[in-house]
Amino acid sequence: MDITGTQLGLALLIVGVLMLLAEVSAPGSFILVPATVLIVLGGIGLVAPGILLQWYSPIIALIIAVPMTFVSIKLYQKLAPPAPPETTVATSLVGMKGIVVTETRPDTLRGKVRIEHDTWSATSAKPIPPGIQIIVIASEGVHVTVEEIKEIKS
């Protein structure tokens, strides 16, 4: 049985629609580009069936894929604009204030401080007991170096 351009166009259209539905149900799979290329090729196959059976049909697919890739990237950027990371990294903690949970001491990371809602391993130049307010002066990896906030007496 020989496959006709119309059958191939219909098959491409169906597969493209299924891929599009998969992308809608699980966004971020990045199958929007191949789905749209298949849908467009399927439409071409239904309108002009002979084109899909020519040697140059892969070139047509490439000509469709390039602008669809650009359009899809712009669509994804519009739907989910880049945002700052939602996780806190130690380097972003410098200058933030917190409170000592477990005493901090020089040359050990056994001390713990709470900054906002997270607890970090901490060290300090001199011992700081629990309950004292601190400020982060440095950070490395997953631990911070802190110093006590001195209250100004008037």
C-alpha positions in Angstrom: 0.0 0.0 0.0 1.4 3.3 -1.0 1.1 6.3 1.3 -0.3 9.4 -0.2 0.5 13.0 0.5 -3.0 13.5 2.0 -2.5 10.5 4.4 0.9 11.7 5.4 -0.4 15.3 5.9 -3.2 13.9 8.1 -0.8 11.8 10.1 1.5 14.8 10.7 -1.4 16.9 11.7 -2.7 14.4 14.2 0.8 13.8 15.7 1.3 17.6 15.9 -2.0 18.2 17.7 -1.2 15.4 20.2 2.2 16.9 20.9 0.6 20.3 21.3 -1.9 18.8 23.8 1.0 17.2 25.7 2.7 20.5 25.9 -0.4 22.2 27.2 -0.9 19.5 29.8 2.7 19.6 30.9 4.2 23.0 30.1 8.0 23.3 29.8 8.5 20.1 27.8 9.6 22.3 24.9 7.7 20.2 22.3 5.9 23.2 21.1 8.3 23.8 18.2 8.1 20.3 16.7 4.3 20.3 17.3 3.8 23.5 15.4 6.1 22.3 12.6 4.1 19.1 12.3 0.8 20.9 12.3 1.9 23.3 9.6 3.4 20.4 7.5 0.2 18.5 8.0 -1.9 21.5 6.8 0.4 21.8 3.8 -0.1 18.0 3.1 -3.9 18.4 3.2 -3.9 21.4 0.9 -1.1 20.4 -1.5 -0.5 16.7 -0.9 2.3 16.3 -3.5 4.7 18.6 -1.7 5.2 16.3 1.2 6.4 13.5 -1.0 9.1 15.6 -2.8 12.8 15.5 -2.1 12.7 19.1 -0.8 10.1 18.6 1.9 12.8 18.5 4.6 13.9 21.9 3.5 10.3 23.2 3.8 10.3 21.7 7.3 13.5 23.5 8.2 12.1 26.8 6.8 9.1 26.4 9.0 11.1 25.3 12.1 13.4 28.3 12.3 10.7 31.0 12.6 8.6 28.7 14.8 11.5 28.3 17.2 11.9 32.0 17.5 8.2 32.5 18.0 8.1 29.7 20.6 11.0 31.1 22.6 9.3 34.6 22.6 6.1 32.9 23.7 7.8 31.0 26.6 9.5 34.3 27.7 6.2 36.1 27.7 4.5 33.4 29.7 7.3 33.0 32.2 9.6 36.0 32.3 13.0 35.4 33.9 12.9 35.9 37.6 15.5 35.9 40.3 16.2 32.6 41.9 13.7 31.7 44.7 16.4 30.0 46.8 18.7 32.0 49.0 22.4 31.6 48.3 25.0 32.4 50.9 26.5 35.3 48.9 23.2 37.1 48.9 23.2 37.1 52.8 26.0 39.6 53.3 24.7 42.6 55.1 21.5 40.8 56.3 20.6 40.7 60.0 19.5 37.7 62.0 19.7 36.2 65.4 22.0 33.6 67.0 20.3 30.2 67.6 23.3 28.2 68.8 26.4 30.0 70.1 28.9 31.0 67.4 32.6 30.7 68.0 35.8 31.3 66.1 37.2 28.6 63.9 34.1 26.3 64.1 30.9 26.0 62.1 28.9 24.6 65.0 27.2 27.9 65.6 23.7 28.5 64.0 22.0 31.7 63.1 18.5 32.4 61.8 18.3 34.8 58.9 14.8 35.4 57.8 13.3 31.9 57.8 16.4 29.9 57.3 19.0 28.6 59.7 22.7 28.8 58.6 25.9 27.4 60.0 28.0 30.3 61.3 31.3 31.3 62.7 32.4 34.6 64.3 35.6 36.3 65.4 34.5 36.1 69.1 31.8 33.9 70.8 28.3 35.2 70.4 25.6 33.6 72.7 22.1 32.6 71.6 19.5 35.4 71.3 22.0 38.1 70.2 21.3 40.0 67.0 23.9 39.6 64.3 24.8 40.9 60.8 26.4 38.7 58.1 29.8 40.1 57.1 31.0 37.2 54.8 29.8 34.0 53.4 31.3 30.9 51.8 29.4 27.9 50.5 26.6 27.1 53.0 28.0 28.9 56.1 28.3 32.6 57.1 30.6 34.7 59.2 28.8 37.0 61.5 29.4 39.7 64.0 27.3 41.1 66.9 25.2 44.2 66.2 26.3 46.7 68.7 23.5 48.9 70.0 24.3 52.6 70.0 23.6 54.1 73.5 22.5 57.7 73.6 
